[in-house]
Amino acid sequence: MFPVLSVDLELGWARMTGEMLKTFFVFFLSLYGCLALQAKSRPNIVLIMADDLGLGDLSHYVRKETGKEPVFETPTLDALAREGLWFTDGHSATALCSPTRYCVMSGNNNYRSYAPWGVWGTFRESAFVKGEATLGSVVKDAGYRTGFIGKWHLGGDFLDKKTGKLFRGDDRRDPDTTVDASKYVANGPKDCGFDYDFTLPCGIQGPIYIAYENEKWYPLSEDSELVYLWEENAINPKDVSDKGPGMGDSAWDTRKIGDLISSKAVDFIERQSEEEPFFLYYCSPMVHIPHVPPAAFDGQKIRGATPSLHLDMVVELDLQVKRIVEALKVKGVYEDTLIVFTSDNGGLVVDADTEKAGHDSSGLWAGSKNLALEGGHRVPFFAVWPDQIKPGLTDELAVNQDMLATFASLVGTHVPEDQARDSNNLLPLLLGEDGFEQRDFLVMQAGSRNELIFRKGDWKLIIKSDPKLSFFKPQNLFNLRDNPYEDSKKDLVRNPEYKGRVDAMLKEYINIRNSGVRTAPYNL
């Protein structure tokens, strides 16, 4: 009796154990499948920021908005624009390079930094606060592999060869500099959450004229030396821009930089594994001066392809982006990648050749880079994610510093309410879902003329100040619904009928700035 019972129990236990193992195995496979699906549902992210590219520099915009035929073509950017959601009221955070880059990286308005007008030389102290969210960290914290390639212009730490301490001297016009320019000590892209970086501290405008890979000097030729680079020893004297001479790689050649950095971007994409999503922040230094385009790029003529050297550089930029897009497609991840394209500020004041050709980099908008008028900060701004973002137009107000909150929402990273205080989550808008919260107002700044901008609804107040912010004087008042192109004859700032509005907006702007209040909804 007992032996039979024992055998039955053993058989029953074996059957039960087998069923349990089978159930556990099925559960494990299901869980693995869910996790794999979840990982796959998180797209790769590519953010591309051009330098000094205006709305009028895209042939897509010229045809669609001005009714004119463009004088040259940007086929890659045009194709992306048609595939994506275009922000007709999309802006750079400021009308100048460095402050916009700080705003995009931190999600904060530039006045929250130690340098409120925000021009950071190569050896200036970093404005980022340790432990606070950055564009790179919010994505890296979600398990993404992160890469930064291109123009930095946000300062950093280098050592003084003479003292061994941090060097805080000038980055230009000092042939007797004692800086050790062979490596970043700290506060470059790595400290902003990037696993990999290929960095041009000042883009192509210099100084300095040096490339770095993962914080170390990247020699541009086998016999490269770190020298004081000026017109007399530069390969191409035009490479030494209006910013002046400074430390450089003896093999520096601006004509080769676009090819180099876009090749690094392709390499970064190709190296990524199938298991982990990646984030690439590609900051092309094109189309900033000096305008020294290469003869050709990927077999296509560049120099002389358009009416001006300036516009030749736009063509090269388009081909850099083409390389990135093709790399995504070759790897088979284009459909699973969110691409956002923008510019650090509005277009350039056109040179004589560009003007003669009838091209306006600002398109229909008044003003250009550095100015508080719309042409100074209304920029190309669109997002592409096949089968997820419906192609079209939106007139919602958006700023490129909104990318931090948007990416954090996309990947599921929590950002405390007291960080990234001026970054709005655009993800629901991009995906056509409920939950998008509009801004109540927009606080911006222009460039070196110490102009501030307060936008509320259709009303835009431009405020004049000085480097020390010792006064705030209303300079212009425009109604962008009735006067979108800011005709100076319709400037209402001195119209007695609108004095109350001017006074109220000025007071509100000063209160917003002094209180430190968030300027974007908190939805993270």
RODO-2510 file (C-alpha; in nm, 4 decimals, decimal comma):
residues 524
     n   res          X          Y          Z
     1     m     0,0000     0,0000     0,0000
     2     f     0,2557     0,2515     0,1111
     3     p     0,5013     0,1805    -0,1720
     4     v     0,2255     0,2255    -0,4286
     5     l     0,1187     0,5493    -0,2651
     6     s     0,4807     0,6621    -0,2648
     7     v     0,5130     0,5925    -0,6353
     8     d     0,1859     0,7754    -0,7051
     9     l     0,3040     1,0737    -0,5016
    10     e     0,6350     1,0793    -0,6839
    11     l     0,4623     1,0633    -1,0199
    12     g     0,2172     1,3329    -0,9134
    13     w     0,4946     1,5526    -0,7854
    14     a     0,6864     1,5026    -1,1084
    15     r     0,3810     1,5911    -1,3137
    16     m     0,3150     1,8978    -1,0947
    17     t     0,6782     2,0049    -1,1108
    18     g     0,6754     1,9657    -1,4872
    19     e     0,3596     2,1760    -1,5157
    20     m     0,5098     2,4405    -1,2900
    21     l     0,8271     2,4503    -1,4939
    22     k     0,6237     2,4710    -1,8116
    23     t     0,4119     2,7526    -1,6677
    24     f     0,7217     2,9361    -1,5463
    25     f     0,8880     2,8912    -1,8854
    26     v     0,5831     3,0310    -2,0654
    27     f     0,5678     3,3204    -1,8173
    28     f     0,9365     3,3915    -1,8683
    29     l     0,8981     3,3932    -2,2443
    30     s     0,5983     3,6233    -2,2174
    31     l     0,7852     3,8587    -1,9854
    32     y     1,0880     3,8551    -2,2143
    33     g     0,8621     3,9276    -2,5090
    34     c     0,6993     4,2197    -2,3283
    35     l     1,0352     4,3626    -2,2307
    36     a     1,1647     4,3191    -2,5845
    37     l     0,8524     4,4883    -2,7221
    38     q     0,8927     4,7690    -2,4695
    39     a     1,2572     4,8148    -2,5675
    40     k     1,1671     4,8156    -2,9348
    41     s     0,8903     5,0714    -2,8739
    42     r     1,1488     5,3168    -2,7435
    43     p     1,2856     5,4755    -3,0575
    44     n     1,6368     5,5835    -3,1271
    45     i     1,6678     5,9622    -3,1151
    46     v     1,8668     6,1868    -3,3474
    47     l     1,8688     6,5602    -3,2779
    48     i     2,0362     6,7671    -3,5482
    49     m     2,1173     7,1310    -3,4798
    50     a     2,2477     7,3442    -3,7645
    51     d     2,4454     7,6636    -3,7104
    52     d     2,3111     7,9961    -3,8438
    53     l     2,0572     7,8268    -4,0712
    54     g     1,7510     8,0383    -4,1452
    55     l     1,4084     7,9329    -4,2645
    56     g     1,4810     8,0766    -4,6082
    57     d     1,7786     7,8411    -4,6441
    58     l     1,5498     7,5422    -4,7014
    59     s     1,4161     7,5136    -5,0541
    60     h     1,1059     7,3423    -4,9109
    61     y     1,0218     7,6555    -4,7129
    62     v     1,0913     7,8899    -5,0044
    63     r     0,8520     7,7030    -5,2340
    64     k     0,5811     7,6480    -4,9751
    65     e     0,5788     7,9831    -4,7972
    66     t     0,7169     8,2501    -5,0310
    67     g     0,5763     8,1385    -5,3640
    68     k     0,9200     8,1777    -5,5210
    69     e     1,1538     7,9274    -5,6785
    70     p     1,4660     7,8675    -5,4666
    71     v     1,8048     7,9497    -5,6134
    72     f     1,9415     7,6130    -5,4929
    73     e     1,8051     7,2880    -5,3499
    74     t     1,8196     7,1126    -5,0113
    75     p     1,6667     6,7765    -5,1092
    76     t     1,7472     6,5812    -4,7911
    77     l     1,6092     6,8425    -4,5545
    78     d     1,3094     6,8949    -4,7826
    79     a     1,2270     6,5241    -4,7766
    80     l     1,2504     6,5110    -4,3976
    81     a     1,0350     6,8218    -4,3662
    82     r     0,7648     6,6652    -4,5834
    83     e     0,7724     6,3445    -4,3781
    84     g     0,7488     6,5221    -4,0443
    85     l     0,5552     6,7701    -3,8350
    86     w     0,6715     7,1253    -3,9110
    87     f     0,6451     7,3960    -3,6434
    88     t     0,5481     7,7174    -3,8223
    89     d     0,5927     7,8985    -3,4888
    90     g     0,9147     7,7192    -3,3970
    91     h     1,2048     7,9097    -3,2424
    92     s     1,5603     7,8849    -3,1228
    93     a     1,5906     7,9627    -2,7532
    94     t     1,7866     8,2806    -2,8303
    95     a     1,9079     8,4635    -3,1395
    96     l     2,2707     8,3678    -3,0763
    97     c     2,4770     8,0506    -3,0693
    98     s     2,6175     7,9803    -2,7224
    99     p     2,3143     8,0786    -2,5154
   100     t     2,0844     7,8675    -2,7301
   101     r     2,3136     7,5678    -2,6846
   102     y     2,3030     7,6153    -2,3097
   103     c     1,9236     7,6389    -2,3148
   104     v     1,8828     7,3253    -2,5261
   105     m     2,1242     7,1259    -2,3103
   106     s     1,9818     7,2388    -1,9746
   107     g     1,6171     7,3117    -2,0521
   108     n     1,6664     7,6459    -1,8777
   109     n     1,6509     8,0006    -2,0063
   110     n     1,9925     8,1551    -2,0320
   111     y     1,9296     8,4093    -1,7550
   112     r     1,9421     8,1229    -1,5049
   113     s     2,3136     8,0714    -1,5779
   114     y     2,6099     8,2631    -1,4382
   115     a     2,6527     8,4371    -1,7777
   116     p     2,3068     8,5731    -1,8627
   117     w     2,4113     8,6968    -2,2066
   118     g     2,5833     8,3681    -2,2618
   119     v     2,8947     8,3733    -2,4746
   120     w     3,1243     8,1029    -2,3427
   121     g     3,4770     8,0834    -2,4736
   122     t     3,6577     7,7502    -2,4862
   123     f     3,8198     7,7940    -2,1456
   124     r     3,5254     7,9497    -1,9646
   125     e     3,3666     7,7802    -1,6651
   126     s     3,0797     7,5456    -1,7450
   127     a     2,7344     7,6846    -1,6697
   128     f     2,5791     7,3444    -1,5946
   129     v     2,5000     7,2519    -1,2361
   130     k     2,6236     6,9095    -1,1300
   131     g     2,3404     6,6697    -1,0620
   132     e     2,0835     6,8601    -1,2640
   133     a     1,9180     6,7205    -1,5746
   134     t     2,0800     6,7707    -1,9127
   135     l     1,9722     6,6690    -2,2593
   136     g     2,2202     6,3815    -2,2478
   137     s     2,1572     6,2632    -1,8925
   138     v     1,7792     6,2263    -1,9202
   139     v     1,8242     5,9886    -2,2143
   140     k     2,1290     5,8075    -2,0770
   141     d     1,9464     5,7444    -1,7482
   142     a     1,6828     5,5527    -1,9453
   143     g     1,9417     5,3073    -2,0761
   144     y     2,0250     5,4745    -2,4056
   145     r     2,3731     5,4876    -2,5539
   146     t     2,4433     5,8560    -2,6067
   147     g     2,6709     6,0404    -2,8461
   148     f     2,7549     6,4051    -2,9042
   149     i     2,9209     6,5112    -3,2288
   150     g     3,0045     6,8604    -3,3517
   151     k     3,0067     7,2127    -3,2167
   152     w     3,0064     7,2517    -2,8370
   153     h     3,0695     7,6209    -2,7540
   154     l     2,9839     7,5730    -2,3877
   155     g     3,3236     7,6103    -2,2228
   156     g     3,4993     7,3449    -2,0219
   157     d     3,8021     7,2647    -1,8090
   158     f     4,1611     7,2584    -1,9359
   159     l     4,4820     7,2734    -1,7349
   160     d     4,7482     7,5427    -1,7273
   161     k     5,0825     7,3816    -1,8210
   162     k     5,2647     7,6329    -1,6065
   163     t     5,0670     7,6059    -1,2809
   164     g     4,8865     7,2722    -1,3143
   165     k     4,5629     7,4458    -1,2173
   166     l     4,2542     7,5103    -1,4261
   167     f     4,3194     7,7511    -1,7103
   168     r     4,0722     8,0394    -1,7384
   169     g     4,2609     8,2620    -1,9806
   170     d     4,1459     8,3916    -2,3157
   171     d     4,1062     8,1482    -2,6039
   172     r     4,2150     8,3940    -2,8720
   173     r     4,4965     8,6303    -2,9693
   174     d     4,7432     8,5046    -2,7081
   175     p     5,0504     8,3462    -2,8748
   176     d     5,2107     8,2959    -2,5331
   177     t     4,9209     8,0964    -2,3877
   178     t     5,0151     7,8305    -2,1335
   179     v     4,7028     7,6170    -2,1727
   180     d     4,7406     7,2419    -2,2159
   181     a     4,5048     7,1992    -2,5100
   182     s     4,5681     6,8270    -2,5457
   183     k     4,2649     6,7206    -2,3451
   184     y     3,9503     6,8244    -2,1653
   185     v     3,9902     6,7742    -1,7922
   186     a     3,6168     6,7971    -1,7239
   187     n     3,2891     6,9673    -1,8096
   188     g     3,2711     6,8672    -2,1711
   189     p     2,9993     6,6476    -2,3249
   190     k     3,0859     6,3498    -2,1020
   191     d     2,9733     6,5409    -1,7944
   192     c     2,6446     6,6199    -1,9666
   193     g     2,5566     6,2545    -2,0089
   194     f     2,7248     6,1512    -2,3337
   195     d     2,9007     5,8146    -2,3550
   196     y     3,0840     5,9174    -2,6703
   197     d     3,1811     6,2564    -2,8062
   198     f     3,3627     6,4025    -3,1018
   199     t     3,3823     6,7672    -3,0116
   200     l     3,4746     7,0903    -3,1854
   201     p     3,4918     7,3374    -2,8940
   202     c     3,3929     7,6342    -3,1156
   203     g     3,2774     7,4637    -3,4322
   204     i     3,4619     7,5976    -3,7361
   205     q     3,4697     7,9591    -3,6224
   206     g     3,7439     7,9110    -3,3639
   207     p     3,9386     7,9689    -3,1715
   208     i     4,0285     7,7025    -3,0771
   209     y     4,0853     7,5069    -3,3990
   210     i     4,1112     7,1581    -3,2483
   211     a     3,9011     6,8404    -3,2488
   212     y     3,8572     6,6113    -2,9483
   213     e     3,7394     6,2528    -2,9243
   214     n     3,6294     6,1422    -2,5800
   215     e     3,8014     6,4442    -2,4203
   216     k     4,1377     6,3816    -2,5909
   217     w     4,2934     6,5761    -2,8775
   218     y     4,2159     6,4057    -3,2092
   219     p     4,5112     6,4750    -3,4436
   220     l     4,3850     6,5660    -3,7903
   221     s     4,6895     6,4162    -3,9636
   222     e     4,9754     6,1827    -3,8811
   223     d     5,2134     6,4726    -3,8294
   224     s     4,9703     6,7084    -3,6542
   225     e     5,1021     6,9385    -3,3857
   226     l     4,9265     7,1706    -3,1442
   227     v     5,0365     7,5195    -3,2473
   228     y     4,9301     7,8795    -3,2238
   229     l     4,7268     7,8944    -3,5449
   230     w     4,7070     8,2176    -3,7388
   231     e     4,6953     8,3263    -4,1017
   232     e     5,0687     8,2812    -4,1542
   233     n     5,0812     7,9091    -4,0669
   234     a     4,7260     7,7945    -4,1472
   235     i     4,6729     7,5573    -4,4413
   236     n     4,4016     7,7941    -4,5586
   237     p     4,4335     8,1493    -4,4174
   238     k     4,0558     8,1958    -4,4449
   239     d     4,0125     7,9266    -4,1791
   240     v     4,1240     8,1794    -3,9180
   241     s     3,7904     8,3504    -3,8812
   242     d     3,6981     8,6977    -3,7658
   243     k     3,7224     8,5643    -3,4089
   244     g     4,0981     8,5641    -3,4561
   245     p     4,3929     8,3273    -3,4087
   246     g     4,4329     8,0835    -3,1239
   247     m     4,5450     7,7331    -3,0351
   248     g     4,4974     7,4878    -3,3207
   249     d     4,5859     7,1644    -3,4917
   250     s     4,8532     7,2343    -3,7525
   251     a     4,6488     7,0279    -4,0014
   252     w     4,3233     7,2169    -3,9428
   253     d     4,1343     7,2562    -4,2709
   254     t     3,7754     7,3749    -4,2472
   255     r     3,6991     7,2295    -4,5895
   256     k     3,7412     6,8792    -4,4397
   257     i     3,5460     6,9268    -4,1176
   258     g     3,1987     6,8471    -4,2523
   259     d     3,3223     6,5213    -4,4004
   260     l     3,4988     6,4320    -4,0752
   261     i     3,2137     6,4924    -3,8318
   262     s     2,9450     6,3345    -4,0492
   263     s     3,1693     6,0279    -4,0890
   264     k     3,1946     6,0116    -3,7100
   265     a     2,8146     6,0300    -3,6885
   266     v     2,7810     5,7394    -3,9311
   267     d     3,0398     5,5416    -3,7323
   268     f     2,8473     5,6036    -3,4108
   269     i     2,5231     5,4765    -3,5653
   270     e     2,6906     5,1696    -3,7150
   271     r     2,8524     5,0747    -3,3816
   272     q     2,5270     5,0611    -3,1880
   273     s     2,3851     4,7237    -3,0868
   274     e     2,0374     4,6038    -3,1740
   275     e     1,9500     4,5579    -2,8050
   276     e     2,0003     4,9154    -2,6820
   277     p     1,8440     5,2307    -2,8274
   278     f     2,0745     5,5241    -2,8940
   279     f     2,0668     5,9023    -2,8897
   280     l     2,2812     6,1096    -3,1256
   281     y     2,3056     6,4863    -3,0796
   282     y     2,4653     6,6122    -3,4001
   283     c     2,5651     6,9798    -3,3937
   284     s     2,6896     7,0739    -3,7375
   285     p     2,8939     7,3966    -3,7465
   286     m     2,7526     7,4704    -4,0903
   287     v     2,6633     7,7319    -4,2100
   288     h     2,8634     7,9559    -3,9768
   289     i     3,1521     8,1581    -4,1174
   290     p     3,4177     8,1099    -4,2449
   291     h     3,2467     8,0043    -4,5665
   292     v     3,5097     7,7748    -4,7152
   293     p     3,3198     7,4854    -4,8760
   294     p     3,4977     7,1765    -5,0069
   295     a     3,5286     7,1183    -5,3791
   296     a     3,3013     6,8138    -5,3525
   297     f     3,1205     6,5976    -5,0991
   298     d     3,0349     6,2331    -5,1697
   299     g     3,0944     6,2935    -5,5383
   300     q     2,8680     6,5978    -5,5598
   301     k     3,0090     6,9376    -5,6493
   302     i     2,9930     7,1855    -5,3613
   303     r     3,2183     7,4842    -5,4229
   304     g     3,0567     7,6859    -5,6996
   305     a     2,7348     7,4808    -5,6945
   306     t     2,5309     7,7846    -5,5865
   307     p     2,5563     8,1608    -5,6380
   308     s     2,7620     8,2107    -5,3194
   309     l     3,0054     8,0427    -5,0838
   310     h     2,7489     8,0862    -4,8069
   311     l     2,4890     7,8849    -4,9950
   312     d     2,7485     7,6249    -5,0959
   313     m     2,7818     7,5565    -4,7233
   314     v     2,4069     7,4966    -4,6976
   315     v     2,4358     7,2347    -4,9717
   316     e     2,7148     7,0665    -4,7762
   317     l     2,4986     7,0672    -4,4609
   318     d     2,2209     6,8950    -4,6545
   319     l     2,4646     6,6229    -4,7609
   320     q     2,5867     6,5757    -4,4029
   321     v     2,2275     6,5085    -4,2997
   322     k     2,1888     6,2749    -4,5966
   323     r     2,4755     6,0629    -4,4641
   324     i     2,3033     6,0311    -4,1256
   325     v     1,9663     5,9415    -4,2781
   326     e     2,1218     5,6824    -4,5081
   327     a     2,3161     5,5298    -4,2180
   328     l     1,9911     5,4860    -4,0259
   329     k     1,8288     5,3213    -4,3272
   330     v     2,1229     5,0900    -4,3975
   331     k     2,1198     4,9780    -4,0341
   332     g     1,7461     4,9149    -4,0629
   333     v     1,6474     5,1524    -3,7812
   334     y     1,5154     5,4546    -3,9707
   335     e     1,1538     5,3543    -3,9039
   336     d     1,2326     5,3263    -3,5324
   337     t     1,4077     5,6623    -3,5007
   338     l     1,2770     6,0020    -3,3939
   339     i     1,4637     6,2723    -3,5867
   340     v     1,4361     6,6365    -3,4837
   341     f     1,5959     6,9098    -3,6927
   342     t     1,6490     7,2687    -3,5813
   343     s     1,8977     7,5586    -3,5826
   344     d     2,0734     7,7494    -3,3045
   345     n     1,9451     8,0860    -3,4302
   346     g     1,8085     8,2563    -3,7372
   347     g     1,9817     8,2997    -4,0705
   348     l     2,2760     8,5210    -4,1511
   349     v     2,2793     8,8668    -4,2984
   350     v     2,3403     8,7737    -4,6591
   351     d     2,6615     8,8602    -4,8408
   352     a     2,6716     9,0452    -5,1726
   353     d     2,6679     8,7306    -5,3894
   354     t     2,3779     8,5800    -5,1970
   355     e     2,1810     8,9019    -5,2103
   356     k     2,2459     8,9432    -5,5830
   357     a     2,0976     8,5970    -5,6392
   358     g     1,7790     8,7088    -5,4646
   359     h     1,8167     8,4738    -5,1672
   360     d     1,7077     8,5763    -4,8154
   361     s     1,8120     8,3384    -4,5376
   362     s     1,5348     8,4679    -4,3117
   363     g     1,2637     8,3975    -4,5651
   364     l     0,9656     8,6241    -4,5100
   365     w     1,0676     8,7243    -4,1592
   366     a     1,2254     9,0548    -4,0598
   367     g     1,5722     9,0522    -3,9115
   368     s     1,8455     8,7900    -3,8897
   369     k     2,0807     8,6234    -3,6443
   370     n     2,1493     8,8221    -3,3255
   371     l     1,8342     9,0360    -3,3578
   372     a     1,5143     9,0281    -3,1530
   373     l     1,3000     9,0405    -3,4672
   374     e     1,1472     8,7091    -3,5756
   375     g     1,4178     8,6387    -3,8327
   376     g     1,6684     8,6222    -3,5486
   377     h     1,5083     8,3231    -3,3784
   378     r     1,2285     8,1749    -3,5920
   379     v     1,4046     7,8705    -3,7368
   380     p     1,3515     7,5454    -3,9251
   381     f     1,2030     7,3095    -3,6652
   382     f     1,0432     6,9750    -3,7472
   383     a     1,0195     6,6201    -3,6153
   384     v     1,0095     6,2927    -3,8099
   385     w     0,9150     5,9471    -3,6770
   386     p     0,7663     5,7226    -3,9461
   387     d     0,4191     5,5823    -3,8649
   388     q     0,4198     5,7656    -3,5293
   389     i     0,4242     6,1366    -3,6157
   390     k     0,1666     6,2422    -3,8723
   391     p     0,3219     6,4666    -4,1398
   392     g     0,1876     6,8192    -4,1562
   393     l     0,2034     7,1629    -3,9997
   394     t     0,1347     7,2927    -3,6519
   395     d     0,1120     7,6543    -3,5421
   396     e     0,1731     7,5674    -3,1755
   397     l     0,4449     7,7776    -3,0170
   398     a     0,7577     7,5700    -2,9578
   399     v     1,1244     7,6297    -2,8753
   400     n     1,4171     7,3974    -2,9339
   401     q     1,4921     7,3931    -2,5595
   402     d     1,1678     7,1920    -2,5328
   403     m     1,3627     6,8867    -2,6461
   404     l     1,4843     6,8010    -2,2962
   405     a     1,1328     6,7639    -2,1535
   406     t     1,0114     6,5959    -2,4721
   407     f     1,2875     6,3352    -2,4733
   408     a     1,2517     6,2752    -2,0978
   409     s     0,8820     6,2043    -2,1486
   410     l     0,9526     5,9777    -2,4430
   411     v     1,2025     5,7576    -2,2583
   412     g     1,0341     5,7769    -1,9179
   413     t     1,2875     5,9751    -1,7160
   414     h     1,1568     6,1811    -1,4248
   415     v     1,2834     6,5403    -1,4112
   416     p     1,2286     6,7316    -1,0845
   417     e     1,0060     7,0371    -1,1071
   418     d     1,2891     7,2734    -1,0121
   419     q     1,5029     7,1609    -1,3081
   420     a     1,4671     7,2244    -1,6839
   421     r     1,2243     7,4985    -1,5855
   422     d     1,1773     7,6379    -1,9346
   423     s     1,1395     7,3146    -2,1317
   424     n     0,7915     7,2067    -2,2405
   425     n     0,6941     6,8467    -2,3193
   426     l     0,5920     6,8373    -2,6866
   427     l     0,5510     6,4586    -2,7054
   428     p     0,1674     6,4495    -2,6910
   429     l     0,1569     6,7121    -2,9650
   430     l     0,4015     6,5175    -3,1809
   431     l     0,2052     6,1951    -3,1433
   432     g    -0,1380     6,3549    -3,1757
   433     e    -0,2371     6,2416    -2,8262
   434     d    -0,4199     6,4094    -2,5390
   435     g    -0,2225     6,5760    -2,2638
   436     f    -0,0331     6,8497    -2,4445
   437     e    -0,0144     7,1708    -2,2399
   438     q     0,0402     7,5021    -2,4146
   439     r     0,2720     7,7691    -2,2868
   440     d     0,1040     8,0729    -2,1349
   441     f     0,3956     8,2906    -2,2418
   442     l     0,7470     8,2763    -2,3811
   443     v     1,0556     8,4459    -2,2380
   444     m     1,3522     8,4748    -2,4739
   445     q     1,6502     8,6917    -2,5516
   446     a     1,8256     8,8055    -2,8672
   447     g     2,2023     8,8525    -2,8890
   448     s     2,4835     9,0993    -2,8352
   449     r     2,2578     9,4059    -2,8379
   450     n     2,1169     9,3147    -2,4960
   451     e     1,7596     9,2768    -2,6189
   452     l     1,5003     9,0713    -2,4315
   453     i     1,1771     8,9247    -2,5676
   454     f     0,8426     8,8597    -2,3993
   455     r     0,5792     8,6838    -2,6040
   456     k     0,2224     8,6444    -2,4799
   457     g    -0,0373     8,5255    -2,7272
   458     d    -0,0054     8,7346    -3,0399
   459     w     0,1753     9,0130    -2,8551
   460     k     0,5516     9,0495    -2,8586
   461     l     0,7379     9,3023    -2,6474
   462     i     1,1066     9,3675    -2,7159
   463     i     1,2896     9,5133    -2,4178
   464     k     1,6233     9,6944    -2,4281
   465     s     1,8745     9,6474    -2,1468
   466     d     2,2513     9,6571    -2,0898
   467     p     2,5134     9,3943    -1,9972
   468     k     2,4538     9,4494    -1,6257
   469     l     2,0723     9,4470    -1,6606
   470     s     2,0580     9,7805    -1,4833
   471     f     1,7428     9,8867    -1,6709
   472     f     1,4552     9,7425    -1,8738
   473     k     1,3187     9,9745    -2,1400
   474     p     1,0339     9,8829    -2,3792
   475     q     1,1699     9,9065    -2,7321
   476     n     0,9081     9,7539    -2,9642
   477     l     0,5552     9,6164    -2,9399
   478     f     0,4204     9,4045    -3,2235
   479     n     0,0975     9,2173    -3,2740
   480     l     0,2161     8,9136    -3,4684
   481     r    -0,1330     8,8298    -3,5889
   482     d    -0,1847     9,1663    -3,7557
   483     n     0,1811     9,2409    -3,8249
   484     p     0,3646     8,9058    -3,8483
   485     y     0,6621     9,0477    -4,0379
   486     e     0,7143     9,3290    -3,7888
   487     d     0,6720     9,6301    -4,0115
   488     s     0,8321     9,9116    -3,8117
   489     k     0,5570    10,1480    -3,9229
   490     k     0,3133     9,9346    -3,7238
   491     d     0,5264     9,9277    -3,4097
   492     l     0,2847    10,0106    -3,1258
   493     v     0,5272    10,0749    -2,8419
   494     r     0,4848    10,4552    -2,8553
   495     n     0,1158    10,4505    -2,9359
   496     p    -0,0664    10,5962    -2,6330
   497     e    -0,3522    10,3540    -2,6883
   498     y    -0,1232    10,0618    -2,6018
   499     k     0,0678    10,2157    -2,3106
   500     g    -0,1274    10,0064    -2,0609
   501     r    -0,0381     9,6860    -2,2430
   502     v     0,3287     9,7844    -2,2664
   503     d     0,3460     9,8644    -1,8949
   504     a     0,1655     9,5446    -1,7963
   505     m     0,3819     9,3203    -2,0125
   506     l     0,7006     9,4853    -1,8909
   507     k     0,5965     9,4398    -1,5297
   508     e     0,5011     9,0776    -1,5883
   509     y     0,8323     9,0058    -1,7622
   510     i     1,0354     9,1522    -1,4751
   511     n     0,8291     8,9571    -1,2195
   512     i     0,8781     8,6303    -1,4120
   513     r     1,2502     8,6841    -1,4339
   514     n     1,3045     8,8009    -1,0773
   515     s     1,0884     8,5291    -0,9218
   516     g     1,2608     8,2435    -1,1030
   517     v     0,9222     8,0840    -1,1745
   518     r     0,8925     7,8093    -1,4343
   519     t     0,8035     7,9409    -1,7778
   520     a     0,6852     7,6056    -1,9134
   521     p     0,4144     7,3710    -1,7817
   522     y     0,5412     7,0940    -1,5566
   523     n     0,4241     6,7587    -1,6874
   524     l     0,7086     6,5193    -1,6138
***
